Amino acid sequence: MLGTALSAALAIPLTALAFTGIPFGGTVLSMVPCVSPIGAAEWITIAPVGPTPIFAFVWTIATLGPPPIHTGQQILGVSDTTFGCTAGVAHFVGQRIQFDGVSI
């Protein structure tokens, strides 16, 4: 009983976090490997599907789910906040991806 209550209490913040993001999806148009403040990252642009106006995203090592590996893949996920990364002297900004799923 105590174990179930403790598990439920610990899962509530994760559930709340999942509902605070912005859903997105579309076809991957470009990918640029970069470095973010938390490590390796990838700046991704997509052709969005539906009413989502955002088309630039940053996949980080903290993202739950695999990164896209080639252009043309379909990606679906949830993003949360503006995030940046750098590749050489270029700085890229997009929405940080919380979790995603990509096609083969």
N, CA, C and O atoms as CSV, one atom per row, in Angstrom:
chain,resi,resn,atom,element,x,y,z
A,1,MET,N,N,0.828,-1.192,0.000
A,1,MET,CA,C,0.000,0.000,0.000
A,1,MET,C,C,0.877,1.261,0.000
A,1,MET,O,O,0.652,2.181,-0.787
A,2,LEU,N,N,1.866,1.292,0.882
A,2,LEU,CA,C,2.749,2.448,0.958
A,2,LEU,C,C,3.573,2.590,-0.323
A,2,LEU,O,O,3.811,3.699,-0.802
A,3,GLY,N,N,4.008,1.441,-0.873
A,3,GLY,CA,C,4.778,1.464,-2.115
A,3,GLY,C,C,3.965,2.020,-3.276
A,3,GLY,O,O,4.497,2.769,-4.095
A,4,THR,N,N,2.692,1.667,-3.360
A,4,THR,CA,C,1.820,2.172,-4.425
A,4,THR,C,C,1.606,3.676,-4.285
A,4,THR,O,O,1.654,4.409,-5.273
A,5,ALA,N,N,1.375,4.125,-3.078
A,5,ALA,CA,C,1.173,5.555,-2.838
A,5,ALA,C,C,2.434,6.349,-3.162
A,5,ALA,O,O,2.361,7.435,-3.738
A,6,LEU,N,N,3.577,5.808,-2.792
A,6,LEU,CA,C,4.842,6.481,-3.079
A,6,LEU,C,C,5.105,6.544,-4.589
A,6,LEU,O,O,5.544,7.574,-5.101
A,7,SER,N,N,4.839,5.457,-5.292
A,7,SER,CA,C,5.012,5.431,-6.750
A,7,SER,C,C,4.102,6.448,-7.428
A,7,SER,O,O,4.531,7.156,-8.339
A,8,ALA,N,N,2.863,6.523,-6.993
A,8,ALA,CA,C,1.915,7.479,-7.575
A,8,ALA,C,C,2.359,8.917,-7.303
A,8,ALA,O,O,2.266,9.773,-8.182
A,9,ALA,N,N,2.840,9.179,-6.091
A,9,ALA,CA,C,3.278,10.532,-5.747
A,9,ALA,C,C,4.492,10.949,-6.569
A,9,ALA,O,O,4.609,12.112,-6.954
A,10,LEU,N,N,5.387,10.018,-6.838
A,10,LEU,CA,C,6.569,10.338,-7.634
A,10,LEU,C,C,6.250,10.498,-9.112
A,10,LEU,O,O,6.963,11.218,-9.812
A,11,ALA,N,N,5.208,9.853,-9.605
A,11,ALA,CA,C,4.850,9.918,-11.023
A,11,ALA,C,C,4.047,11.170,-11.374
A,11,ALA,O,O,3.998,11.553,-12.543
A,12,ILE,N,N,3.427,11.807,-10.404
A,12,ILE,CA,C,2.587,12.984,-10.671
A,12,ILE,C,C,3.363,14.107,-11.351
A,12,ILE,O,O,2.863,14.657,-12.333
A,13,PRO,N,N,4.563,14.483,-10.883
A,13,PRO,CA,C,5.287,15.555,-11.588
A,13,PRO,C,C,5.609,15.196,-13.038
A,13,PRO,O,O,5.559,16.068,-13.906
A,14,LEU,N,N,5.937,13.940,-13.321
A,14,LEU,CA,C,6.224,13.535,-14.692
A,14,LEU,C,C,4.988,13.635,-15.564
A,14,LEU,O,O,5.070,14.057,-16.718
A,15,THR,N,N,3.845,13.250,-15.021
A,15,THR,CA,C,2.587,13.349,-15.761
A,15,THR,C,C,2.244,14.808,-16.027
A,15,THR,O,O,1.828,15.150,-17.134
A,16,ALA,N,N,2.411,15.673,-15.032
A,16,ALA,CA,C,2.121,17.093,-15.208
A,16,ALA,C,C,3.045,17.710,-16.240
A,16,ALA,O,O,2.608,18.550,-17.027
A,17,LEU,N,N,4.316,17.314,-16.259
A,17,LEU,CA,C,5.267,17.850,-17.220
A,17,LEU,C,C,4.876,17.472,-18.646
A,17,LEU,O,O,5.036,18.270,-19.569
A,18,ALA,N,N,4.365,16.263,-18.823
A,18,ALA,CA,C,3.982,15.810,-20.165
A,18,ALA,C,C,2.837,16.643,-20.728
A,18,ALA,O,O,2.735,16.796,-21.945
A,19,PHE,N,N,1.983,17.179,-19.882
A,19,PHE,CA,C,0.844,17.962,-20.358
A,19,PHE,C,C,1.168,19.444,-20.533
A,19,PHE,O,O,0.310,20.203,-20.986
A,20,THR,N,N,2.374,19.875,-20.189
A,20,THR,CA,C,2.716,21.288,-20.323
A,20,THR,C,C,3.418,21.591,-21.638
A,20,THR,O,O,3.678,22.757,-21.936
A,21,GLY,N,N,3.729,20.578,-22.428
A,21,GLY,CA,C,4.452,20.784,-23.669
A,21,GLY,C,C,3.553,21.137,-24.834
A,21,GLY,O,O,2.327,21.160,-24.724
A,22,ILE,N,N,4.203,21.414,-25.957
A,22,ILE,CA,C,3.515,21.763,-27.199
A,22,ILE,C,C,3.692,20.605,-28.177
A,22,ILE,O,O,4.822,20.292,-28.552
A,23,PRO,N,N,2.606,19.963,-28.599
A,23,PRO,CA,C,2.757,18.861,-29.539
A,23,PRO,C,C,3.191,19.363,-30.917
A,23,PRO,O,O,2.803,20.452,-31.342
A,24,PHE,N,N,3.988,18.569,-31.600
A,24,PHE,CA,C,4.421,18.927,-32.943
A,24,PHE,C,C,4.582,17.661,-33.766
A,24,PHE,O,O,4.633,16.556,-33.225
A,25,GLY,N,N,4.660,17.829,-35.052
A,25,GLY,CA,C,4.891,16.700,-35.947
A,25,GLY,C,C,5.089,17.189,-37.356
A,25,GLY,O,O,4.663,18.290,-37.705
A,26,GLY,N,N,5.736,16.376,-38.170
A,26,GLY,CA,C,5.952,16.743,-39.553
A,26,GLY,C,C,7.108,15.980,-40.166
A,26,GLY,O,O,7.592,14.995,-39.607
A,27,THR,N,N,7.539,16.447,-41.315
A,27,THR,CA,C,8.635,15.839,-42.049
A,27,THR,C,C,9.929,16.582,-41.765
A,27,THR,O,O,9.963,17.811,-41.817
A,28,VAL,N,N,10.992,15.849,-41.466
A,28,VAL,CA,C,12.298,16.453,-41.182
A,28,VAL,C,C,12.867,17.022,-42.479
A,28,VAL,O,O,13.040,16.300,-43.461
A,29,LEU,N,N,13.159,18.329,-42.473
A,29,LEU,CA,C,13.732,18.992,-43.645
A,29,LEU,C,C,15.246,19.103,-43.569
A,29,LEU,O,O,15.929,18.921,-44.577
A,30,SER,N,N,15.789,19.401,-42.375
A,30,SER,CA,C,17.235,19.523,-42.215
A,30,SER,C,C,17.626,19.191,-40.782
A,30,SER,O,O,16.821,19.282,-39.855
A,31,MET,N,N,18.908,18.798,-40.631
A,31,MET,CA,C,19.452,18.471,-39.321
A,31,MET,C,C,20.878,19.007,-39.259
A,31,MET,O,O,21.664,18.818,-40.188
A,32,VAL,N,N,21.205,19.680,-38.150
A,32,VAL,CA,C,22.547,20.219,-37.962
A,32,VAL,C,C,23.058,19.743,-36.605
A,32,VAL,O,O,22.489,20.112,-35.578
A,33,PRO,N,N,24.124,18.926,-36.574
A,33,PRO,CA,C,24.703,18.532,-35.289
A,33,PRO,C,C,25.284,19.762,-34.590
A,33,PRO,O,O,25.944,20.587,-35.222
A,34,CYS,N,N,25.038,19.879,-33.296
A,34,CYS,CA,C,25.517,21.032,-32.543
A,34,CYS,C,C,25.766,20.636,-31.098
A,34,CYS,O,O,25.564,19.483,-30.717
A,35,VAL,N,N,26.202,21.589,-30.304
A,35,VAL,CA,C,26.484,21.357,-28.892
A,35,VAL,C,C,25.621,22.315,-28.077
A,35,VAL,O,O,25.613,23.521,-28.326
A,36,SER,N,N,24.892,21.769,-27.100
A,36,SER,CA,C,24.044,22.575,-26.220
A,36,SER,C,C,24.703,22.667,-24.846
A,36,SER,O,O,25.717,22.011,-24.608
A,37,PRO,N,N,24.149,23.466,-23.944
A,37,PRO,CA,C,24.726,23.549,-22.598
A,37,PRO,C,C,24.737,22.214,-21.852
A,37,PRO,O,O,25.507,22.048,-20.906
A,38,ILE,N,N,23.898,21.262,-22.259
A,38,ILE,CA,C,23.863,19.969,-21.563
A,38,ILE,C,C,24.551,18.858,-22.343
A,38,ILE,O,O,24.524,17.701,-21.923
A,39,GLY,N,N,25.162,19.189,-23.461
A,39,GLY,CA,C,25.892,18.179,-24.221
A,39,GLY,C,C,25.536,18.165,-25.696
A,39,GLY,O,O,25.089,19.166,-26.254
A,40,ALA,N,N,25.744,17.008,-26.318
A,40,ALA,CA,C,25.479,16.859,-27.749
A,40,ALA,C,C,24.011,17.132,-28.062
A,40,ALA,O,O,23.123,16.798,-27.277
A,41,ALA,N,N,23.772,17.740,-29.214
A,41,ALA,CA,C,22.411,18.091,-29.609
A,41,ALA,C,C,22.309,18.068,-31.131
A,41,ALA,O,O,23.295,17.857,-31.836
A,42,GLU,N,N,21.101,18.287,-31.611
A,42,GLU,CA,C,20.864,18.368,-33.043
A,42,GLU,C,C,19.751,19.379,-33.289
A,42,GLU,O,O,18.666,19.270,-32.718
A,43,TRP,N,N,20.026,20.357,-34.139
A,43,TRP,CA,C,19.028,21.363,-34.504
A,43,TRP,C,C,18.269,20.813,-35.703
A,43,TRP,O,O,18.870,20.453,-36.715
A,44,ILE,N,N,16.947,20.750,-35.583
A,44,ILE,CA,C,16.113,20.108,-36.589
A,44,ILE,C,C,15.072,21.085,-37.094
A,44,ILE,O,O,14.439,21.778,-36.298
A,45,THR,N,N,14.882,21.152,-38.405
A,45,THR,CA,C,13.760,21.903,-38.959
A,45,THR,C,C,12.794,20.899,-39.579
A,45,THR,O,O,13.204,19.900,-40.170
A,46,ILE,N,N,11.502,21.186,-39.431
A,46,ILE,CA,C,10.489,20.296,-39.990
A,46,ILE,C,C,9.474,21.093,-40.794
A,46,ILE,O,O,9.292,22.292,-40.582
A,47,ALA,N,N,8.818,20.406,-41.717
A,47,ALA,CA,C,7.647,20.948,-42.399
A,47,ALA,C,C,6.471,20.512,-41.537
A,47,ALA,O,O,6.104,19.337,-41.552
A,48,PRO,N,N,5.873,21.431,-40.787
A,48,PRO,CA,C,4.860,21.042,-39.810
A,48,PRO,C,C,3.563,20.551,-40.445
A,48,PRO,O,O,3.213,20.911,-41.569
A,49,VAL,N,N,2.872,19.720,-39.683
A,49,VAL,CA,C,1.555,19.217,-40.054
A,49,VAL,C,C,0.571,19.848,-39.085
A,49,VAL,O,O,0.818,19.860,-37.879
A,50,GLY,N,N,-0.522,20.362,-39.579
A,50,GLY,CA,C,-1.527,20.951,-38.705
A,50,GLY,C,C,-1.224,22.396,-38.366
A,50,GLY,O,O,-0.466,23.059,-39.074
A,51,PRO,N,N,-1.819,22.890,-37.278
A,51,PRO,CA,C,-1.724,24.314,-36.941
A,51,PRO,C,C,-0.449,24.717,-36.208
A,51,PRO,O,O,-0.335,25.878,-35.816
A,52,THR,N,N,0.516,23.819,-36.001
A,52,THR,CA,C,1.736,24.147,-35.267
A,52,THR,C,C,2.595,25.112,-36.079
A,52,THR,O,O,3.089,24.734,-37.141
A,53,PRO,N,N,2.792,26.359,-35.609
A,53,PRO,CA,C,3.582,27.319,-36.370
A,53,PRO,C,C,5.088,27.148,-36.182
A,53,PRO,O,O,5.869,27.685,-36.967
A,54,ILE,N,N,5.505,26.412,-35.158
A,54,ILE,CA,C,6.926,26.265,-34.852
A,54,ILE,C,C,7.525,25.217,-35.776
A,54,ILE,O,O,6.942,24.149,-35.963
A,55,PHE,N,N,8.679,25.510,-36.353
A,55,PHE,CA,C,9.281,24.540,-37.247
A,55,PHE,C,C,10.746,24.250,-36.939
A,55,PHE,O,O,11.359,23.455,-37.651
A,56,ALA,N,N,11.333,24.857,-35.915
A,56,ALA,CA,C,12.727,24.582,-35.537
A,56,ALA,C,C,12.752,23.994,-34.128
A,56,ALA,O,O,12.123,24.522,-33.211
A,57,PHE,N,N,13.485,22.896,-33.970
A,57,PHE,CA,C,13.539,22.192,-32.697
A,57,PHE,C,C,14.971,21.797,-32.390
A,57,PHE,O,O,15.802,21.688,-33.291
A,58,VAL,N,N,15.257,21.579,-31.094
A,58,VAL,CA,C,16.576,21.117,-30.670
A,58,VAL,C,C,16.389,19.791,-29.946
A,58,VAL,O,O,15.746,19.724,-28.898
A,59,TRP,N,N,16.967,18.729,-30.527
A,59,TRP,CA,C,16.986,17.420,-29.880
A,59,TRP,C,C,18.245,17.374,-29.030
A,59,TRP,O,O,19.333,17.650,-29.533
A,60,THR,N,N,18.121,17.027,-27.740
A,60,THR,CA,C,19.283,16.969,-26.844
A,60,THR,C,C,19.453,15.553,-26.314
A,60,THR,O,O,18.612,14.685,-26.548
A,61,ILE,N,N,20.541,15.330,-25.603
A,61,ILE,CA,C,20.754,14.020,-25.004
A,61,ILE,C,C,19.748,13.741,-23.893
A,61,ILE,O,O,19.616,12.596,-23.461
A,62,ALA,N,N,19.036,14.766,-23.422
A,62,ALA,CA,C,18.017,14.583,-22.397
A,62,ALA,C,C,16.645,14.254,-22.988
A,62,ALA,O,O,15.707,13.979,-22.240
A,63,THR,N,N,16.514,14.277,-24.313
A,63,THR,CA,C,15.247,13.965,-24.961
A,63,THR,C,C,14.947,12.478,-24.832
A,63,THR,O,O,15.823,11.638,-25.039
A,64,LEU,N,N,13.702,12.160,-24.486
A,64,LEU,CA,C,13.283,10.764,-24.435
A,64,LEU,C,C,12.861,10.362,-25.839
A,64,LEU,O,O,11.838,10.830,-26.339
A,65,GLY,N,N,13.625,9.516,-26.463
A,65,GLY,CA,C,13.340,9.081,-27.818
A,65,GLY,C,C,14.541,9.295,-28.715
A,65,GLY,O,O,15.442,10.066,-28.385
A,66,PRO,N,N,14.554,8.618,-29.842
A,66,PRO,CA,C,15.719,8.682,-30.729
A,66,PRO,C,C,15.725,9.953,-31.580
A,66,PRO,O,O,14.669,10.522,-31.857
A,67,PRO,N,N,16.914,10.396,-31.993
A,67,PRO,CA,C,16.970,11.537,-32.911
A,67,PRO,C,C,16.678,11.054,-34.333
A,67,PRO,O,O,16.866,9.874,-34.629
A,68,PRO,N,N,16.226,11.941,-35.213
A,68,PRO,CA,C,16.108,11.543,-36.616
A,68,PRO,C,C,17.494,11.281,-37.188
A,68,PRO,O,O,18.465,11.921,-36.785
A,69,ILE,N,N,17.590,10.345,-38.124
A,69,ILE,CA,C,18.901,10.014,-38.683
A,69,ILE,C,C,19.047,10.454,-40.138
A,69,ILE,O,O,20.153,10.433,-40.679
A,70,HIS,N,N,17.951,10.851,-40.775
A,70,HIS,CA,C,18.051,11.367,-42.142
A,70,HIS,C,C,16.853,12.263,-42.445
A,70,HIS,O,O,15.812,12.168,-41.796
A,71,THR,N,N,17.015,13.121,-43.426
A,71,THR,CA,C,15.907,13.991,-43.822
A,71,THR,C,C,14.817,13.144,-44.465
A,71,THR,O,O,15.082,12.062,-44.988
A,72,GLY,N,N,13.604,13.645,-44.420
A,72,GLY,CA,C,12.468,12.921,-44.976
A,72,GLY,C,C,11.740,12.056,-43.961
A,72,GLY,O,O,10.627,11.599,-44.222
A,73,GLN,N,N,12.357,11.826,-42.802
A,73,GLN,CA,C,11.689,11.049,-41.761
A,73,GLN,C,C,10.511,11.838,-41.205
A,73,GLN,O,O,10.492,13.068,-41.252
A,74,GLN,N,N,9.544,11.122,-40.687
A,74,GLN,CA,C,8.436,11.742,-39.974
A,74,GLN,C,C,8.797,11.768,-38.496
A,74,GLN,O,O,9.351,10.805,-37.965
A,75,ILE,N,N,8.477,12.882,-37.834
A,75,ILE,CA,C,8.755,13.010,-36.401
A,75,ILE,C,C,7.496,13.515,-35.715
A,75,ILE,O,O,6.770,14.352,-36.251
A,76,LEU,N,N,7.254,12.996,-34.533
A,76,LEU,CA,C,6.091,13.374,-33.741
A,76,LEU,C,C,6.541,13.448,-32.295
A,76,LEU,O,O,7.212,12.536,-31.813
A,77,GLY,N,N,6.187,14.511,-31.594
A,77,GLY,CA,C,6.635,14.635,-30.218
A,77,GLY,C,C,6.031,15.818,-29.490
A,77,GLY,O,O,5.036,16.404,-29.918
A,78,VAL,N,N,6.665,16.150,-28.375
A,78,VAL,CA,C,6.243,17.266,-27.524
A,78,VAL,C,C,7.479,18.103,-27.210
A,78,VAL,O,O,8.514,17.575,-26.804
A,79,SER,N,N,7.354,19.415,-27.404
A,79,SER,CA,C,8.446,20.336,-27.081
A,79,SER,C,C,8.002,21.236,-25.942
A,79,SER,O,O,6.811,21.328,-25.644
A,80,ASP,N,N,8.966,21.908,-25.298
A,80,ASP,CA,C,8.546,22.715,-24.162
A,80,ASP,C,C,9.060,24.152,-24.141
A,80,ASP,O,O,8.244,25.063,-24.003
A,81,THR,N,N,10.328,24.405,-24.265
A,81,THR,CA,C,10.842,25.759,-24.070
A,81,THR,C,C,11.879,26.099,-25.134
A,81,THR,O,O,12.426,25.207,-25.783
A,82,THR,N,N,12.143,27.370,-25.308
A,82,THR,CA,C,13.160,27.795,-26.260
A,82,THR,C,C,14.528,27.368,-25.751
A,82,THR,O,O,14.847,27.532,-24.573
A,83,PHE,N,N,15.330,26.819,-26.656
A,83,PHE,CA,C,16.619,26.252,-26.285
A,83,PHE,C,C,17.594,26.528,-27.413
A,83,PHE,O,O,17.182,26.653,-28.566
A,84,GLY,N,N,18.862,26.624,-27.108
A,84,GLY,CA,C,19.848,26.922,-28.137
A,84,GLY,C,C,20.994,25.936,-28.160
A,84,GLY,O,O,21.226,25.189,-27.210
A,85,CYS,N,N,21.708,25.958,-29.284
A,85,CYS,CA,C,22.918,25.158,-29.419
A,85,CYS,C,C,23.834,25.850,-30.422
A,85,CYS,O,O,23.405,26.724,-31.175
A,86,THR,N,N,25.093,25.446,-30.419
A,86,THR,CA,C,26.053,26.071,-31.328
A,86,THR,C,C,26.778,25.004,-32.143
A,86,THR,O,O,27.019,23.889,-31.682
A,87,ALA,N,N,27.114,25.390,-33.369
A,87,ALA,CA,C,27.922,24.555,-34.262
A,87,ALA,C,C,28.997,25.476,-34.819
A,87,ALA,O,O,28.741,26.255,-35.738
A,88,GLY,N,N,30.202,25.387,-34.261
A,88,GLY,CA,C,31.257,26.323,-34.641
A,88,GLY,C,C,30.920,27.706,-34.123
A,88,GLY,O,O,30.765,27.899,-32.917
A,89,VAL,N,N,30.804,28.681,-35.032
A,89,VAL,CA,C,30.436,30.038,-34.625
A,89,VAL,C,C,28.942,30.308,-34.823
A,89,VAL,O,O,28.450,31.362,-34.420
A,90,ALA,N,N,28.224,29.377,-35.433
A,90,ALA,CA,C,26.783,29.551,-35.674
A,90,ALA,C,C,25.998,29.153,-34.434
A,90,ALA,O,O,26.291,28.136,-33.805
A,91,HIS,N,N,24.990,29.965,-34.082
A,91,HIS,CA,C,24.120,29.684,-32.943
A,91,HIS,C,C,22.716,29.413,-33.467
A,91,HIS,O,O,22.174,30.202,-34.241
A,92,PHE,N,N,22.134,28.305,-33.049
A,92,PHE,CA,C,20.791,27.914,-33.482
A,92,PHE,C,C,19.841,27.932,-32.300
A,92,PHE,O,O,20.226,27.606,-31.177
A,93,VAL,N,N,18.590,28.317,-32.559
A,93,VAL,CA,C,17.567,28.371,-31.516
A,93,VAL,C,C,16.332,27.639,-32.012
A,93,VAL,O,O,15.948,27.757,-33.176
A,94,GLY,N,N,15.719,26.884,-31.119
A,94,GLY,CA,C,14.481,26.177,-31.434
A,94,GLY,C,C,13.816,25.732,-30.150
A,94,GLY,O,O,14.311,26.009,-29.057
A,95,GLN,N,N,12.709,25.051,-30.280
A,95,GLN,CA,C,12.010,24.517,-29.122
A,95,GLN,C,C,12.702,23.220,-28.696
A,95,GLN,O,O,12.977,22.364,-29.537
A,96,ARG,N,N,12.986,23.068,-27.396
A,96,ARG,CA,C,13.615,21.843,-26.898
A,96,ARG,C,C,12.606,20.708,-26.933
A,96,ARG,O,O,11.471,20.865,-26.483
A,97,ILE,N,N,13.015,19.570,-27.466
A,97,ILE,CA,C,12.132,18.406,-27.559
A,97,ILE,C,C,12.184,17.635,-26.246
A,97,ILE,O,O,13.253,17.218,-25.801
A,98,GLN,N,N,10.997,17.446,-25.617
A,98,GLN,CA,C,10.902,16.641,-24.394
A,98,GLN,C,C,10.997,15.169,-24.738
A,98,GLN,O,O,11.834,14.444,-24.200
A,99,PHE,N,N,10.120,14.729,-25.653
A,99,PHE,CA,C,10.152,13.347,-26.118
A,99,PHE,C,C,9.639,13.298,-27.541
A,99,PHE,O,O,8.868,14.152,-27.978
A,100,ASP,N,N,10.085,12.280,-28.250
A,100,ASP,CA,C,9.707,12.166,-29.660
A,100,ASP,C,C,9.705,10.726,-30.127
A,100,ASP,O,O,10.156,9.815,-29.432
A,101,GLY,N,N,9.186,10.556,-31.318
A,101,GLY,CA,C,9.218,9.286,-32.009
A,101,GLY,C,C,9.448,9.606,-33.476
A,101,GLY,O,O,8.886,10.572,-33.992
A,102,VAL,N,N,10.271,8.807,-34.158
A,102,VAL,CA,C,10.575,9.057,-35.561
A,102,VAL,C,C,10.304,7.804,-36.370
A,102,VAL,O,O,10.348,6.689,-35.850
A,103,SER,N,N,10.019,8.005,-37.666
A,103,SER,CA,C,9.810,6.884,-38.566
A,103,SER,C,C,11.147,6.313,-38.996
A,103,SER,O,O,12.199,6.886,-38.714
A,104,ILE,N,N,11.100,5.210,-39.662
A,104,ILE,CA,C,12.338,4.571,-40.141
A,104,ILE,C,C,12.789,5.207,-41.432
A,104,ILE,O,O,13.810,4.809,-41.993
